[in-house]
Amino acid sequence: MSGLTWSIWHWPGILPSDYNAGEGNLLLQMLLFTAGVAPQGIIYAYFSFKSNSLWPAVILHASHNLFIQQVFTPLTIRGSGTHFCIDEFGILLPVFSSIVAIYFYRRATTEGL
């Protein structure tokens, strides 16, 4: 729930802006953004509960923003259709986030978190 809430929290900052340079379908991009951010709530919660601190979530969120916006996306060669795969609005983030979230969810369950 925290990941879903966090993704919806970002919508007002994304919707009125030209955040993704107008590439692609806005509804699809928002669905992919939500599907990518929501599982991260599980990952961030795991580290926060494990450490009894919010700082791991803060650091992970800041690192996510830094690497996806300033490193990975600028390094990717733009071509026809690449906007469907990369950045916070592509399909790769939800896939990767979901796989990692499943791992940490299972780990949290076995650790009793």
C-alpha distances in whole Angstrom, upper triangle without the diagonal:
4,5,5,6,8,10,11,12,14,16,18,20,20,21,24,26,27,25,25,29,29,29,28,26,23,21,21,20,17,16,17,15,12,12,13,11,8,9,11,8,9,12,12,10,13,16,15,15,18,20,19,18,16,19,18,15,17,20,18,16,20,21,19,21,24,24,23,25,28,29,27,27,31,32,31,34,34,35,35,31,30,27,26,25,25,23,19,20,22,21,21,18,16,18,19,15,14,17,17,13,15,17,15,13,17,18,16,16,20,20,19,16
4,5,5,6,9,10,10,13,15,17,18,19,20,23,24,26,23,24,28,28,28,27,26,23,21,21,20,17,16,17,15,12,13,13,10,7,9,9,6,8,11,9,8,12,14,12,13,16,17,16,15,13,16,15,11,14,16,15,13,17,18,17,18,21,22,21,22,25,26,25,26,29,30,30,33,32,34,34,31,29,27,25,25,24,21,18,19,21,21,21,18,16,18,18,14,15,18,16,13,15,17,15,14,17,18,16,17,21,20,19,15
4,5,5,6,9,10,11,13,16,16,16,18,21,22,23,20,21,25,25,25,24,23,20,19,18,17,14,13,13,11,8,9,9,6,4,6,6,4,7,9,9,9,12,14,13,15,17,18,18,17,14,16,15,11,13,15,13,11,15,16,14,15,19,19,18,19,22,23,22,22,26,27,26,29,29,30,31,27,25,23,22,21,20,18,14,16,17,17,17,14,12,15,15,11,12,15,14,11,14,16,14,13,17,18,16,18,21,21,20,17
4,5,5,6,9,10,11,14,15,15,16,20,21,22,20,20,24,24,24,23,21,18,16,16,15,12,11,12,10,7,8,10,7,5,8,9,7,10,13,12,13,15,17,17,18,21,22,21,20,18,20,18,15,17,19,17,14,18,19,16,17,21,21,19,21,24,25,24,23,27,28,27,30,29,30,30,27,25,23,21,21,20,18,15,15,17,17,18,15,13,16,16,13,13,16,16,13,15,18,17,15,19,21,19,20,23,24,23,20
4,5,5,6,9,10,13,14,15,16,19,20,22,20,21,25,25,25,24,22,19,18,18,17,14,14,15,12,9,12,13,9,8,11,11,9,12,14,13,13,16,18,17,18,21,22,21,19,16,19,18,14,16,19,17,14,17,20,17,17,21,22,20,21,25,26,25,25,28,30,29,32,31,33,32,29,28,25,23,24,23,20,16,17,20,20,21,17,16,19,19,16,16,20,19,16,19,21,19,18,22,23,20,22,25,25,24,20
4,5,5,7,9,12,12,13,15,18,18,20,17,19,22,23,23,23,22,19,18,18,16,13,14,14,11,9,11,11,7,7,10,9,8,11,13,11,12,15,16,15,17,20,20,20,18,14,16,16,12,12,15,14,11,14,16,14,14,17,19,17,18,21,23,22,22,25,27,26,29,28,30,30,27,26,23,22,22,20,17,14,15,18,19,19,16,15,18,18,14,16,19,18,15,18,20,18,18,22,22,20,22,26,25,24,21
4,5,5,7,10,11,10,12,15,16,17,15,16,19,20,20,19,18,15,14,14,12,9,10,10,7,5,8,9,6,6,10,10,9,13,14,13,15,18,19,18,20,23,23,23,21,18,19,18,14,15,17,15,12,15,16,14,13,17,18,16,16,20,21,20,20,23,25,24,27,25,27,27,24,22,19,18,19,17,15,11,12,15,15,16,13,12,16,16,13,14,18,17,15,18,21,19,19,22,23,22,24,27,27,26,23
4,5,5,8,10,10,11,14,15,17,15,17,20,20,21,20,18,15,13,15,13,9,10,12,10,7,11,12,9,9,13,13,12,16,17,16,17,20,22,21,22,25,26,25,23,20,21,21,17,18,20,18,15,18,20,17,16,20,21,19,19,23,24,24,22,25,28,27,29,28,29,29,25,24,21,20,21,20,18,14,14,17,18,19,16,15,19,20,17,17,21,21,18,21,24,22,21,25,26,25,26,30,29,28,25
4,6,7,8,10,11,14,15,17,15,17,21,21,22,22,20,17,16,17,15,12,14,15,12,10,14,14,11,11,15,14,13,16,18,16,17,20,21,20,22,25,25,24,21,18,19,19,16,15,18,17,14,16,19,16,15,19,21,19,18,22,24,24,23,25,28,27,30,29,30,30,27,26,23,22,23,21,18,15,16,19,20,21,18,17,21,21,18,20,23,22,20,23,25,23,23,26,27,25,27,30,30,29,25
4,6,6,6,9,11,12,14,11,14,17,17,19,19,18,14,14,15,13,10,12,13,10,9,13,12,10,11,15,14,13,17,18,16,18,21,22,21,23,26,26,25,23,19,20,20,16,15,18,16,13,14,17,14,13,16,18,16,15,18,21,20,19,22,24,24,26,25,27,27,24,23,19,20,20,18,15,12,13,16,18,19,16,16,20,20,17,19,22,22,20,23,25,24,24,27,28,26,29,32,31,31,27
4,5,5,6,9,10,12,11,13,16,15,17,17,15,11,11,13,11,8,11,12,9,9,13,13,11,13,16,16,16,19,21,20,21,24,25,24,26,29,29,28,26,22,23,23,20,19,21,20,16,18,20,17,15,19,20,18,17,20,23,22,20,23,26,25,27,25,26,26,23,22,19,19,20,19,16,12,12,16,18,20,17,16,20,21,19,20,24,23,22,25,27,26,25,29,30,29,31,34,34,33,30
4,6,6,7,9,12,11,14,16,16,18,19,17,13,14,16,14,11,14,16,13,13,17,17,15,16,20,19,19,23,24,22,23,27,27,26,28,31,31,30,28,24,25,25,21,20,23,22,18,19,22,19,17,20,22,20,18,22,25,24,22,24,27,27,29,27,28,28,26,25,21,21,23,21,18,15,15,19,21,23,20,20,24,25,22,24,27,27,25,28,31,29,29,32,33,32,34,37,36,36,32
4,6,7,7,10,9,12,14,15,17,18,17,14,15,17,14,12,15,16,13,13,17,17,15,17,20,19,19,23,23,21,23,27,26,25,28,31,30,30,27,23,23,24,20,19,21,20,16,17,19,17,14,17,19,17,15,18,21,21,19,21,24,24,26,24,26,26,24,23,19,20,22,20,16,14,14,18,21,22,19,20,23,24,22,24,27,26,25,28,30,29,29,33,33,32,34,37,36,36,32
4,6,5,7,6,9,11,11,13,14,13,10,12,13,10,9,12,13,10,12,15,15,13,16,19,18,19,22,23,22,24,27,27,26,29,31,31,31,28,25,25,25,21,20,22,20,17,17,19,17,14,17,18,16,14,17,20,20,17,19,22,22,23,21,23,23,21,20,16,17,18,17,14,11,11,15,17,19,17,17,21,22,20,22,25,25,24,27,29,28,28,32,33,32,34,37,37,36,33
4,6,8,8,10,12,11,13,13,12,8,10,12,10,8,12,14,12,13,16,16,16,17,21,21,21,25,25,25,26,29,30,29,32,34,34,34,31,28,28,28,24,23,25,24,20,21,23,20,18,21,22,19,17,21,23,23,20,22,25,24,25,23,24,23,21,21,17,18,20,19,16,14,12,16,19,21,19,19,23,24,22,24,27,27,26,29,31,31,30,34,35,34,36,39,39,38,35
4,7,8,11,12,11,14,15,14,11,13,16,14,12,16,17,15,16,20,20,19,21,24,24,24,28,29,27,29,32,33,32,34,37,37,36,33,30,30,30,27,25,27,26,22,23,25,22,20,22,24,21,19,22,25,24,21,23,26,25,27,24,25,25,23,23,19,20,22,21,18,16,15,19,22,24,22,23,26,27,26,27,31,31,30,32,35,34,34,37,38,37,39,42,42,41,38
4,5,8,9,9,12,14,14,11,14,16,13,13,16,17,15,17,20,19,19,21,24,23,24,28,28,27,29,32,32,31,34,36,36,36,33,29,29,29,26,24,25,25,21,21,23,20,17,19,21,18,16,18,21,21,18,19,23,22,23,21,23,23,21,21,17,19,21,19,16,15,14,17,21,23,21,22,25,26,25,27,30,30,29,32,34,33,34,37,38,37,39,42,42,42,38
4,6,5,6,9,12,12,10,13,15,12,13,16,16,15,17,20,19,19,22,25,24,25,29,29,28,30,33,33,33,36,38,37,37,35,31,30,30,27,26,26,25,22,21,23,20,17,19,20,17,15,17,20,20,16,17,21,20,20,18,19,19,18,18,14,16,18,17,14,14,13,16,19,21,20,21,24,25,24,27,29,29,29,32,34,34,34,38,38,38,40,43,43,43,40
4,6,7,9,12,13,10,13,14,11,11,15,14,12,15,17,16,16,19,22,20,22,25,25,24,27,29,29,29,32,34,34,34,31,28,27,26,24,22,23,21,18,18,19,16,14,15,17,14,11,14,17,16,13,14,18,17,19,16,18,19,17,16,12,15,16,14,11,10,10,13,17,18,17,18,21,22,21,23,26,26,26,29,31,30,31,34,35,34,37,39,39,39,36
4,5,6,9,10,9,12,12,9,11,14,13,11,15,16,15,16,19,21,20,23,26,25,25,28,30,30,30,33,35,35,35,33,29,29,28,25,24,24,22,19,19,20,17,14,16,16,13,11,14,16,15,11,13,16,15,15,13,15,15,13,12,9,11,13,11,9,9,8,10,14,16,15,17,19,20,20,22,25,25,25,28,30,30,31,34,35,34,37,39,39,40,37
4,6,9,11,11,14,14,12,14,17,16,15,18,20,19,20,23,25,24,26,29,29,29,31,34,33,34,37,38,38,39,36,33,32,31,28,27,27,25,22,22,22,20,17,18,19,16,13,15,17,17,13,13,17,15,16,13,14,14,14,13,10,13,15,13,12,13,11,13,17,19,18,20,23,23,23,26,28,28,29,32,33,33,34,37,38,38,40,43,43,43,40
4,6,8,8,12,12,10,12,15,15,15,18,20,19,20,23,25,25,27,30,30,30,32,35,35,35,38,40,40,40,38,34,34,33,30,29,29,27,24,24,25,22,20,21,21,18,16,19,20,19,16,17,19,18,17,14,15,14,13,13,10,12,15,14,13,14,11,13,17,19,19,20,23,24,24,26,29,29,29,32,34,34,35,38,39,39,41,44,44,44,41
4,7,8,11,11,9,12,14,14,14,17,18,18,20,22,24,24,27,29,29,29,32,34,34,35,38,39,39,40,38,34,34,33,30,29,29,27,24,25,25,21,20,21,21,17,16,18,19,18,14,15,18,15,15,11,12,11,9,10,7,9,12,12,12,12,10,11,14,16,17,18,20,22,22,24,26,27,28,30,32,33,33,36,37,38,40,42,43,43,40
4,6,9,8,7,11,12,12,13,16,17,17,19,21,23,24,26,28,28,29,32,33,34,35,37,39,40,40,38,35,35,33,30,30,30,28,25,26,26,23,21,23,22,18,18,21,22,19,16,18,20,17,17,13,13,11,9,10,7,8,11,12,13,13,9,10,12,15,16,17,19,21,22,23,25,27,27,29,31,32,32,35,36,37,38,41,42,42,40
4,6,5,6,9,10,11,12,14,15,16,18,20,22,23,25,27,28,29,31,33,34,35,37,38,39,40,38,34,35,33,30,30,31,28,25,27,27,23,22,25,24,20,20,23,24,22,18,21,23,20,20,17,16,14,12,13,10,10,13,14,14,14,10,11,13,16,17,17,19,21,21,22,25,27,26,28,31,31,31,34,36,36,37,40,41,41,39
4,5,5,6,9,10,10,12,14,15,16,18,21,21,23,26,26,27,29,31,32,32,34,36,37,37,35,32,32,31,28,27,29,26,23,24,25,22,20,23,23,19,18,22,23,21,18,21,23,21,22,18,19,17,14,15,12,11,14,15,14,12,9,11,14,17,16,16,19,21,21,22,25,26,25,27,30,30,30,33,35,34,36,39,39,39,37
4,5,5,6,9,10,11,12,14,15,16,19,20,22,24,25,26,27,30,31,31,33,35,36,37,35,31,32,31,27,28,29,26,24,25,26,22,21,24,24,21,20,24,25,23,21,23,25,23,24,21,21,19,16,17,14,12,15,16,15,13,10,12,13,17,16,15,18,21,20,20,23,25,24,26,29,29,28,31,33,33,34,37,38,37,35
4,5,5,6,8,10,10,12,14,15,17,19,21,23,24,25,26,28,30,31,32,34,35,36,34,31,32,30,27,27,28,25,23,25,25,21,20,23,23,19,19,23,24,21,19,22,23,21,22,19,19,17,13,14,11,9,12,13,13,12,8,9,10,13,14,12,15,18,17,18,21,22,22,23,26,27,26,29,31,31,32,35,36,36,34
4,5,5,6,9,10,10,12,14,16,17,19,21,22,23,25,27,28,28,31,32,33,34,32,29,29,27,24,24,25,22,20,21,21,18,17,20,19,15,16,19,20,18,15,18,20,18,19,17,17,16,13,13,9,8,10,11,10,8,5,7,9,12,11,11,14,16,16,17,20,21,21,23,25,26,26,28,30,30,32,34,35,35,33
4,5,5,6,8,10,10,12,15,16,17,19,21,21,23,25,26,26,28,31,31,32,30,26,27,26,22,23,24,21,18,20,21,18,17,20,20,16,16,20,22,20,17,21,23,21,22,20,21,20,17,16,13,12,14,14,12,9,7,10,11,14,12,12,15,17,16,16,20,21,20,22,25,25,24,27,29,29,30,33,34,33,31
4,5,5,6,8,10,10,13,15,16,18,19,20,22,24,26,26,28,30,31,31,30,27,28,26,22,23,25,22,19,22,22,18,18,22,21,18,19,22,23,21,19,22,24,22,24,21,22,21,17,17,14,12,13,14,13,11,8,10,10,13,12,10,13,15,14,14,18,19,18,19,23,23,22,25,27,27,28,31,32,31,29
4,5,5,6,9,10,12,13,15,17,18,19,21,23,24,25,27,28,30,30,29,26,26,24,21,22,23,20,17,20,20,16,16,19,18,15,16,20,20,17,16,19,21,18,20,19,19,18,15,14,11,9,10,11,10,8,5,6,6,9,8,7,10,12,11,12,15,16,16,18,20,21,21,24,25,25,27,29,30,31,28
4,5,5,6,8,11,11,13,16,16,17,19,21,22,22,25,26,27,28,26,23,23,22,18,19,20,17,14,16,17,13,13,16,16,12,13,17,18,16,15,18,20,18,21,19,20,20,17,15,12,11,12,11,9,6,5,7,9,10,8,8,11,13,11,12,16,16,15,18,20,20,20,23,25,25,26,29,30,30,27
4,5,5,6,9,10,11,13,15,15,17,19,21,21,23,25,26,26,25,21,23,21,17,19,20,17,15,17,18,15,15,18,18,15,16,20,21,19,18,22,23,22,24,23,24,23,20,19,16,14,15,14,13,9,9,11,11,13,10,8,12,13,11,12,15,16,14,16,19,19,18,22,23,23,24,27,28,27,25
4,6,6,7,9,11,12,14,15,17,18,20,21,22,24,26,26,25,22,23,21,18,20,21,17,16,19,19,15,16,19,19,16,18,21,21,19,18,22,23,21,24,23,23,23,19,18,16,13,13,14,13,10,9,10,9,10,8,5,9,10,9,8,12,13,12,14,17,17,16,19,21,21,22,25,26,26,23
4,6,6,7,10,12,12,13,15,17,18,19,21,22,24,25,23,21,21,19,16,17,18,14,13,15,15,11,13,16,15,12,14,18,18,15,15,19,20,18,21,21,22,22,18,17,14,13,12,11,10,7,8,9,8,8,5,4,7,8,6,7,11,11,10,13,15,15,16,19,20,20,22,24,25,25,23
4,6,5,7,10,10,11,13,15,16,16,19,20,21,22,20,17,18,16,13,14,15,12,10,13,14,10,11,15,15,12,14,18,18,17,16,20,21,20,23,23,24,25,21,19,17,16,15,14,12,8,10,12,12,12,8,7,11,11,8,9,13,12,11,14,16,15,15,19,20,19,21,24,24,24,21
4,5,6,8,10,10,11,14,15,16,17,19,21,21,20,17,19,17,13,15,17,14,12,16,16,13,15,18,18,16,18,21,22,20,20,24,25,24,27,26,27,27,24,22,20,18,18,17,15,12,13,14,14,14,11,8,11,12,8,9,12,12,9,12,15,14,13,16,18,17,18,22,22,21,19
4,5,6,7,9,10,11,13,15,16,17,19,20,19,17,18,16,13,16,17,13,13,16,16,13,15,18,18,16,19,22,22,20,20,24,25,24,27,26,28,28,24,22,21,19,17,17,16,13,14,15,13,13,10,8,10,9,6,6,9,8,6,8,11,10,10,13,14,14,16,18,19,19,17
4,5,5,6,8,10,11,12,14,15,17,18,16,14,15,12,9,12,13,9,9,13,12,10,12,15,15,14,16,19,19,18,19,22,23,22,26,26,28,28,25,23,21,20,18,17,15,12,14,15,15,13,10,9,11,10,6,8,10,8,6,10,12,10,11,14,15,14,16,19,19,19,16
4,5,5,6,8,10,10,12,14,15,15,14,12,14,12,9,11,13,11,10,14,14,12,14,18,18,17,19,22,22,21,22,25,26,26,29,29,31,31,28,26,24,23,21,20,18,15,17,18,18,17,13,12,14,13,10,10,13,11,8,11,13,11,10,14,15,13,15,18,18,17,14
4,6,5,6,9,10,10,12,14,15,15,13,15,12,10,14,15,12,12,16,16,14,17,20,19,19,21,24,24,23,24,27,28,27,31,31,33,33,30,27,26,24,22,22,20,17,19,20,19,18,14,13,14,13,9,9,11,9,6,8,10,7,7,10,11,9,12,14,14,14,11
4,5,5,7,9,10,11,13,14,14,12,13,10,8,12,12,9,10,14,13,12,15,17,17,17,20,22,21,20,22,25,25,25,29,29,31,32,29,26,25,24,22,20,19,17,19,19,18,17,14,13,14,12,8,10,10,7,5,9,9,6,8,11,10,10,13,15,14,15,12
4,5,5,6,9,10,11,12,11,9,10,7,5,8,9,7,8,12,12,11,14,16,16,17,19,21,21,21,22,25,26,26,30,30,32,33,30,28,26,25,23,22,19,17,20,21,20,19,15,15,17,14,11,13,14,11,9,12,12,9,11,14,13,12,15,17,16,16,13
4,6,5,6,8,10,10,10,9,11,9,7,11,12,11,12,15,16,15,17,20,20,20,23,25,25,24,26,29,30,30,33,34,36,36,33,31,29,28,26,25,23,20,23,23,23,21,18,17,19,17,13,14,15,13,10,13,13,9,9,13,12,9,12,15,13,13,10
4,6,5,6,9,10,11,11,12,9,9,13,13,12,13,17,16,16,19,21,21,21,24,26,25,25,27,30,30,30,34,34,36,37,34,32,30,29,27,26,24,22,24,25,24,22,19,18,19,17,14,14,14,11,9,11,10,7,8,10,9,6,10,12,10,11,8
4,6,5,6,8,8,8,9,6,7,10,11,9,12,14,14,15,18,19,19,20,23,24,24,24,26,28,29,29,33,34,36,38,35,32,30,30,27,26,24,22,25,25,25,23,19,19,20,18,15,16,16,13,11,14,13,9,11,13,11,9,13,14,12,13,10
4,5,5,6,5,5,7,6,6,9,11,10,12,15,15,16,18,20,21,22,24,25,25,26,27,30,31,31,35,36,38,39,36,34,32,31,29,27,25,23,26,27,26,25,21,21,22,20,17,18,19,16,14,16,16,12,13,16,14,11,15,16,14,14,10
4,5,5,7,8,11,9,10,13,14,14,16,18,19,19,22,24,24,25,27,29,29,29,31,33,34,34,38,39,41,42,39,36,35,34,32,30,28,26,28,29,28,27,24,23,24,22,19,19,20,17,14,16,15,12,12,14,12,9,12,14,11,10,7
4,6,8,10,11,9,11,14,15,14,17,19,19,20,22,24,24,25,28,29,29,28,31,33,33,34,38,39,41,42,39,37,35,34,32,30,29,27,30,30,29,27,24,24,24,22,19,20,20,16,15,16,15,11,12,14,11,9,12,13,9,10,7
4,5,8,9,8,10,13,13,13,16,18,18,19,22,23,23,25,27,28,28,28,31,33,33,34,38,39,42,43,40,37,36,36,33,31,29,27,30,31,31,29,25,25,26,24,21,22,22,18,17,19,18,14,16,17,14,12,16,16,13,14,11
4,7,9,9,11,13,14,15,17,19,20,21,23,24,25,27,29,30,30,31,33,35,36,37,40,41,44,45,42,39,37,37,35,33,31,28,31,32,32,30,27,27,28,26,22,23,24,21,19,21,20,16,17,19,16,14,16,18,14,14,11
4,5,7,8,10,11,13,14,16,17,18,20,21,23,24,26,27,27,28,30,32,33,34,38,39,41,43,40,37,35,35,33,31,28,26,29,31,31,29,25,26,27,25,22,23,24,20,19,22,21,17,18,20,18,16,19,20,17,17,14
4,6,6,6,9,10,11,13,14,16,17,19,20,21,23,24,25,26,27,29,31,32,35,36,39,40,37,34,32,32,30,28,25,23,26,28,28,27,23,23,25,23,20,21,23,19,18,21,20,17,18,21,19,16,20,22,19,19,15
4,5,5,6,8,10,10,12,14,15,16,18,20,21,22,23,24,26,27,28,30,34,34,37,39,36,33,31,32,30,27,24,22,26,27,28,26,23,23,25,23,20,22,23,19,18,22,21,18,19,22,20,18,22,23,20,21,17
4,5,5,6,8,10,10,12,14,15,16,18,20,20,21,22,24,26,26,28,31,32,35,37,34,31,29,29,27,25,22,21,24,25,25,23,20,21,22,19,17,19,19,16,15,18,17,14,16,19,17,15,19,20,18,19,15
4,5,5,6,8,10,10,12,14,15,16,18,19,20,20,22,24,25,26,30,31,33,34,32,29,27,27,25,23,20,18,21,22,23,21,18,18,20,18,15,17,18,15,14,17,17,14,15,18,17,15,19,21,19,19,16
4,6,5,6,9,10,11,12,14,15,16,18,19,20,21,23,25,26,30,30,33,34,32,29,27,27,26,23,20,18,21,23,24,22,19,20,22,20,17,19,21,18,17,21,20,17,19,22,21,19,23,25,22,23,19
4,5,5,6,8,10,10,12,14,15,16,17,18,20,21,22,24,28,29,32,33,31,28,26,27,25,22,19,18,21,23,24,22,18,20,22,19,16,19,20,17,17,21,20,17,19,22,21,20,23,25,23,24,20
4,6,5,6,9,10,10,12,14,15,15,16,18,20,21,22,26,26,29,31,28,25,24,24,22,19,16,15,19,20,20,18,15,16,18,15,13,16,17,13,13,17,16,14,17,19,18,17,21,23,21,22,19
4,5,5,6,9,10,11,12,14,15,15,16,19,20,21,25,25,28,29,27,24,22,22,20,18,15,13,16,18,19,17,14,15,18,15,13,16,18,15,14,18,18,16,18,21,20,19,23,25,23,24,21
4,5,5,6,9,10,11,11,13,14,16,17,19,20,24,24,28,29,27,24,22,23,22,18,15,14,17,19,21,19,16,18,20,18,16,19,20,18,18,22,21,19,22,25,23,23,26,28,26,27,24
4,5,5,6,8,10,10,11,12,14,16,16,18,22,23,26,28,26,23,21,22,20,17,14,13,17,18,20,17,14,17,19,16,14,18,19,16,17,20,20,18,21,23,22,22,26,27,26,27,24
4,6,5,6,8,10,10,10,12,14,15,16,20,21,23,25,23,20,18,19,17,14,11,10,14,15,16,14,11,13,15,13,11,15,16,14,15,18,18,17,19,22,21,21,25,26,25,27,24
4,6,5,6,8,9,10,11,13,15,16,19,19,23,24,22,19,17,18,17,14,10,9,13,15,17,15,12,15,17,15,14,18,19,17,18,21,22,20,22,26,25,25,28,30,29,30,26
4,6,6,5,7,9,10,11,13,15,18,19,23,25,23,20,18,20,18,15,12,12,15,17,19,17,14,18,19,17,16,20,21,19,20,24,23,22,25,27,27,27,30,32,30,32,29
4,6,5,5,6,8,10,10,12,16,17,20,23,21,18,17,18,16,12,10,11,14,15,17,14,12,16,17,15,14,18,19,17,19,22,22,21,24,26,25,26,29,30,30,31,28
4,6,6,5,6,9,10,11,14,15,18,20,18,14,13,15,12,9,6,7,11,11,13,12,10,13,15,13,13,16,18,16,18,21,21,21,23,26,26,26,29,31,30,32,29
4,6,7,6,7,10,11,14,14,18,20,18,15,13,15,14,10,7,8,11,13,16,14,12,16,18,16,16,20,21,20,21,24,25,24,26,29,29,29,32,34,33,34,31
4,7,7,6,9,11,14,15,18,21,20,17,16,18,16,13,10,12,15,16,19,17,15,19,21,19,19,22,23,22,23,27,27,26,29,31,31,31,34,36,35,36,33
4,6,6,6,9,12,14,17,20,19,16,15,18,15,12,10,13,15,16,18,15,15,18,19,17,18,21,22,20,22,26,25,25,28,30,29,30,33,35,34,36,33
4,6,5,6,10,12,15,18,16,13,13,14,12,8,8,11,13,12,14,12,12,15,16,14,15,19,19,18,20,23,23,23,26,28,28,29,32,33,33,35,32
4,5,5,8,9,12,15,14,10,10,12,10,7,6,9,11,11,13,12,12,15,17,15,16,20,21,20,22,25,25,26,28,30,30,31,34,35,35,37,34
4,6,8,9,13,16,15,12,12,15,13,10,9,13,14,14,17,16,16,19,20,19,20,23,24,24,26,28,29,29,31,33,33,34,37,39,38,40,37
4,6,9,12,16,16,12,13,16,13,11,11,14,16,15,17,15,16,20,20,18,20,23,23,23,25,28,28,28,31,33,33,34,37,38,38,40,37
4,6,9,12,12,9,10,12,10,8,9,13,14,12,15,13,14,18,18,17,19,22,22,22,25,27,27,28,30,32,32,34,36,38,38,40,37
4,6,10,11,8,10,13,12,10,12,16,16,14,16,15,17,20,20,20,22,25,25,25,28,30,30,31,34,35,36,37,40,41,41,43,41
4,7,8,6,8,11,10,9,11,15,14,13,15,15,17,20,20,20,22,25,26,26,28,30,31,32,34,36,37,38,40,42,42,44,41
4,6,5,8,10,11,11,13,17,15,13,15,16,18,21,21,21,24,26,26,28,30,31,32,34,35,37,38,40,42,43,44,45,43
4,6,8,9,11,12,15,17,15,13,15,16,19,20,21,22,24,26,27,28,30,31,33,34,36,38,39,40,42,44,45,46,44
4,5,6,7,9,12,14,12,10,11,13,15,17,17,19,21,22,23,25,27,28,30,31,32,34,36,37,38,40,41,43,40
4,5,5,6,9,12,11,8,10,11,13,15,16,16,19,20,21,23,24,26,27,29,30,32,33,35,36,38,39,40,38
4,5,6,7,9,7,6,9,10,12,14,15,16,18,20,21,22,23,25,27,28,29,32,33,33,35,38,38,39,37
4,6,8,10,7,4,6,8,10,12,13,14,16,17,19,21,22,23,25,26,27,29,31,32,33,35,36,37,35
4,7,9,8,4,5,5,8,10,10,12,14,15,16,18,19,21,22,24,25,27,28,29,31,33,34,35,33
4,7,7,5,7,6,7,10,11,11,13,15,17,17,19,21,22,23,25,27,28,29,31,33,33,35,32
4,5,6,9,8,7,10,12,12,13,15,17,17,18,21,22,23,24,27,27,28,30,32,33,34,31
4,6,8,9,7,9,12,12,11,14,16,16,16,19,21,21,22,25,26,26,28,30,31,31,29
4,7,9,8,9,12,13,13,15,17,18,18,21,23,23,24,27,28,28,30,32,33,33,31
4,6,6,8,10,11,12,14,16,17,18,20,22,22,23,26,27,28,29,32,32,33,31
4,6,6,7,9,10,11,13,15,16,17,19,21,21,23,25,26,27,29,31,31,29
4,6,5,6,8,10,11,12,14,16,17,18,20,22,23,24,26,28,29,30,28
4,5,5,6,8,10,11,12,14,15,16,18,20,21,22,24,26,26,27,25
4,6,5,6,9,10,10,12,14,15,16,18,20,20,22,24,25,26,24
4,6,5,6,9,10,11,13,15,15,17,19,20,21,23,25,26,24
4,5,5,6,9,10,11,13,14,16,17,18,20,22,23,24,22
4,6,5,6,9,10,11,12,14,15,16,18,20,21,22,20
4,5,5,6,9,10,10,12,14,15,16,18,20,21,19
4,5,5,6,9,10,11,13,14,16,17,19,20,19
4,5,5,6,9,10,11,12,14,16,16,18,17
4,5,5,6,8,10,10,12,14,15,16,14
4,6,5,6,8,10,11,12,14,15,14
4,6,5,6,9,10,11,12,14,14
4,5,5,6,8,10,10,12,10
4,5,5,6,9,10,10,9
4,5,5,6,9,10,10
4,5,5,6,9,9
4,6,5,6,5
4,5,5,6
4,5,8
4,6
4
